[in-house]
Amino acid sequence: MFVKAALSLLSLSALAGSALAAPFNPATQSLDRRYLSFDNWGGYSSLDNFDNFYGVDNFSGQISEQVVVEQQEVVCESVSIEIVQQKLLVLQEIAKQIITEQICQVETQTIVFQQYIASCSHFSSDLLRTSGLEAGYDSSIVDHFGSFYNSDGSLSTSDLGFSGSDIGQNVIVPSSNWNSETSPISVGNAFNAAMGAITGQTF
């Protein structure tokens, strides 16, 4: 269960690596932002069908709604912060492995990594409860974690059978201590402190 929870928090490792990963604010940003098509961008065949995953108008995979799975409540289990950091670092390095071992064109590596960072950054808004979405994870996507590697330890090249538009259809929301009266301020302070550590500024 913790692997599932950790995988859903993969966005935090990407956030730590980019000061540009700011939360989505529905009051000032539009889900209808238009993006450049990256199908065969620059003439690189490695970008064939790039837009099919999230869509040409949704480079970062922003979703506007979720389907929360009705099932027995998943209870959040507090563990040592070092254990969480270890597992997130493993996930971060797996992302690097996938990008560098399975994309040979350096321009494509760059585009895919920026898409990955932008997609992960949306989770910040969920944690802040400003996106209108629950702070949870898609269990059907997480279930593919075990298919990353072949039995010999090499990265699998199998099609996992889903697209970016499928995310958010089977969301599990673990319990938390969110308090609608006090948490917006305290979580906002936590976010500002983290951003200050990333950018070297004091908030």
Secondary structure, DSSP 8 states (H G I E B T S, - for coil): -HHHHHHHTHHHHHHHT-TT-----TTT--TT------TTGGG-GGGTTGGGTT-TT-TT---S---B--SS--------HHHHHHHHHHHHHHHHHHHHHH---HHHHHHHHHHHHHHHHHHHHHHHT-SSS-S-EEHHHHGGGGGSB-TTSSB-----S--GGGTTSSEE-------TTTHHHHHHHHHHHHHHHHHT---
